[in-house]
Amino acid sequence: GVVHVTGGEFNSMLADVGERIVVVEPGDSESRAREVLTLARRRAAGRPISVLMTHMHEDHLGGLAAAAEYEIIAHERSIEYLRTVLRALRPDITPRFRPVTTRMTIGDSAKAPPRRRFGHSHASEMLVTFAPNSGILFEADLIRGLLPHSTSELVQWVAREQLDVRMVLSSHGAASRWPDIVDRVKAWTP
């Protein structure tokens, strides 16, 4: 039920959570987001679609205009900013928002990737998703280039949350095995 939509410099994730399809990170441009959302509509087969924005950096907001007609899931402190951006980009649409405060599960809890707030030095309003059945975590910018500090924060957070992560999908970069990421972080730690 999880698809890593790759291509170019930016990747997205589609998660089939039973009652709906969730698009995590629609794209870095309106054209890319339209492609990703077309794929989501095909998979949804008439079910609702929600779009999750991981954080508010510009490269992650490029596809926002294309996603305006869908329910948008974002960190609670990001909603007003997103509303303002969308008002300028798509004044013809009144967007629907679902704020994440700490954790949220969408769809059938046996299948659904919970959205979790993650206070991170890269962006304090960061959200990550985790699909417990598959052990897949989707992150944006936390592993990019496997930077020691950024990646170390993610490894520590996963341990605190006691998540059984087996694979990481990223908005920038290829899929990675979680044990490989942990091993690299350990190699950096003196």
C-alpha positions as CSV (number, residue, x, y, z in Angstrom):
1,G,0.0,0.0,0.0
2,V,3.0,2.4,-0.1
3,V,4.5,3.7,-3.3
4,H,7.7,5.8,-3.5
5,V,7.1,8.1,-6.5
6,T,10.6,9.0,-7.7
7,G,11.9,11.2,-10.5
8,G,14.2,14.2,-10.8
9,E,15.3,15.9,-7.6
10,F,12.1,15.4,-5.7
11,N,10.2,12.3,-4.6
12,S,6.7,11.7,-3.1
13,M,5.0,8.9,-1.4
14,L,1.5,7.5,-1.9
15,A,-0.1,5.5,0.9
16,D,-3.3,3.5,0.4
17,V,-4.8,3.6,3.9
18,G,-8.1,1.9,3.0
19,E,-10.6,4.8,3.1
20,R,-8.3,7.1,1.1
21,I,-5.0,7.7,-0.6
22,V,-2.5,10.0,1.2
23,V,0.0,11.9,-0.9
24,V,3.1,12.8,1.2
25,E,4.9,15.7,-0.5
26,P,3.0,16.4,-3.7
27,G,6.1,17.8,-5.5
28,D,8.5,20.7,-5.8
29,S,6.6,22.2,-8.8
30,E,3.1,22.5,-9.9
31,S,3.7,20.3,-12.9
32,R,5.3,17.5,-10.8
33,A,2.5,17.7,-8.3
34,R,-0.1,17.3,-11.1
35,E,1.7,14.1,-12.2
36,V,1.8,12.7,-8.7
37,L,-1.9,13.7,-8.1
38,T,-2.9,12.0,-11.4
39,L,-1.3,8.8,-10.2
40,A,-3.0,9.2,-6.8
41,R,-6.4,9.6,-8.5
42,R,-5.9,6.5,-10.5
43,R,-5.0,4.5,-7.4
44,A,-7.8,6.1,-5.4
45,A,-10.6,4.8,-7.7
46,G,-13.0,7.4,-6.4
47,R,-11.9,7.5,-2.8
48,P,-10.8,10.7,-1.2
49,I,-7.2,12.0,-1.4
50,S,-5.4,13.9,1.3
51,V,-2.1,15.7,0.8
52,L,0.5,15.9,3.6
53,M,3.1,18.7,3.7
54,T,6.1,17.7,5.8
55,H,7.4,21.2,6.4
56,M,7.2,24.7,4.9
57,H,10.5,25.2,3.0
58,E,10.1,26.6,-0.4
59,D,11.1,23.5,-2.4
60,H,8.4,21.6,-0.6
61,L,5.7,24.1,-1.4
62,G,6.1,24.2,-5.2
63,G,3.2,21.8,-5.7
64,L,0.9,23.4,-3.3
65,A,-1.3,25.1,-5.9
66,A,-2.0,21.8,-7.6
67,A,-3.0,20.3,-4.2
68,A,-5.3,23.1,-3.2
69,E,-8.5,21.2,-4.0
70,Y,-7.6,18.3,-1.6
71,E,-7.6,18.1,2.1
72,I,-4.2,19.3,3.2
73,I,-2.6,17.8,6.3
74,A,0.1,19.9,8.0
75,H,1.7,20.9,11.3
76,E,-0.8,23.0,13.3
77,R,1.6,25.9,13.3
78,S,1.9,25.8,9.5
79,I,-1.8,26.1,8.7
80,E,-2.1,29.9,8.7
81,Y,1.0,30.3,6.5
82,L,-0.3,27.7,4.1
83,R,-3.7,29.4,4.0
84,T,-2.0,32.7,3.1
85,V,0.1,31.1,0.4
86,L,-2.9,29.3,-1.1
87,R,-5.0,32.5,-1.0
88,A,-2.4,34.1,-3.2
89,L,-2.0,31.1,-5.6
90,R,-5.6,29.9,-5.8
91,P,-8.1,32.5,-4.7
92,D,-10.8,30.5,-6.4
93,I,-10.5,27.6,-3.8
94,T,-11.1,27.6,-0.1
95,P,-8.6,24.9,1.1
96,R,-9.5,22.3,3.7
97,F,-6.9,21.7,6.3
98,R,-6.3,19.0,8.9
99,P,-3.8,20.1,11.5
100,V,-1.4,17.7,13.2
101,T,-0.7,18.5,16.8
102,T,1.4,15.5,18.0
103,R,0.3,12.3,16.2
104,M,-2.4,11.4,13.8
105,T,-3.5,8.1,12.3
106,I,-5.4,8.3,9.0
107,G,-7.6,5.5,7.7
108,D,-7.6,1.9,8.9
109,S,-5.2,1.9,11.9
110,A,-3.9,-1.5,10.8
111,K,-2.7,0.0,7.5
112,A,-2.4,3.7,8.0
113,P,0.8,5.6,8.3
114,P,0.6,7.8,11.4
115,R,1.8,11.3,10.9
116,R,4.1,12.3,13.7
117,R,5.4,15.7,14.7
118,F,9.1,15.8,14.9
119,G,10.9,18.8,16.4
120,H,14.1,18.9,14.3
121,S,16.8,21.5,13.8
122,H,16.1,21.6,10.0
123,A,12.4,22.7,10.6
124,S,10.6,22.9,13.9
125,E,7.3,22.1,12.2
126,M,8.5,18.8,10.6
127,L,6.2,15.9,10.0
128,V,7.3,12.3,9.2
129,T,5.1,9.4,8.3
130,F,5.4,5.8,9.3
131,A,3.6,2.8,7.9
132,P,3.9,0.2,10.8
133,N,2.9,-2.8,8.7
134,S,5.6,-2.3,6.2
135,G,8.1,-0.6,8.5
136,I,8.4,2.3,6.0
137,L,9.2,5.8,7.2
138,F,9.0,8.8,4.9
139,E,11.1,11.8,5.6
140,A,12.0,15.1,4.0
141,D,15.4,16.6,4.2
142,L,16.5,14.7,7.4
143,I,18.8,12.3,5.6
144,R,19.6,14.3,2.6
145,G,23.3,13.6,1.9
146,L,23.3,11.6,5.2
147,L,24.5,14.7,7.1
148,P,25.7,13.5,10.5
149,H,23.8,16.0,12.7
150,S,20.5,15.9,10.9
151,T,20.5,12.1,10.4
152,S,21.6,11.5,14.0
153,E,18.6,13.5,15.3
154,L,16.3,11.3,13.2
155,V,17.9,8.1,14.5
156,Q,17.6,9.2,18.1
157,W,13.9,10.2,17.6
158,V,13.0,6.8,16.0
159,A,14.6,5.1,19.0
160,R,12.7,7.3,21.5
161,E,9.4,6.6,19.6
162,Q,10.3,2.9,19.5
163,L,9.4,2.6,15.8
164,D,10.2,-0.6,14.0
165,V,11.6,1.2,10.9
166,R,13.0,-1.1,8.2
167,M,13.1,1.2,5.2
168,V,13.2,5.0,4.7
169,L,11.8,6.8,1.7
170,S,13.0,10.3,1.1
171,S,11.7,13.4,-0.7
172,H,15.3,13.9,-1.9
173,G,17.2,10.7,-2.7
174,A,16.8,7.0,-3.0
175,A,15.2,4.6,-0.6
176,S,17.6,3.4,2.2
177,R,17.6,0.5,4.5
178,W,17.2,1.7,8.1
179,P,20.1,-0.5,9.5
180,D,22.4,1.1,7.0
181,I,21.5,4.6,8.1
182,V,21.9,3.6,11.8
183,D,25.4,2.1,11.0
184,R,26.5,5.3,9.3
185,V,25.4,7.4,12.2
186,K,27.3,5.1,14.6
187,A,30.4,5.4,12.4
188,W,30.3,9.3,12.7
189,T,29.8,9.2,16.5
190,P,33.2,9.3,18.4
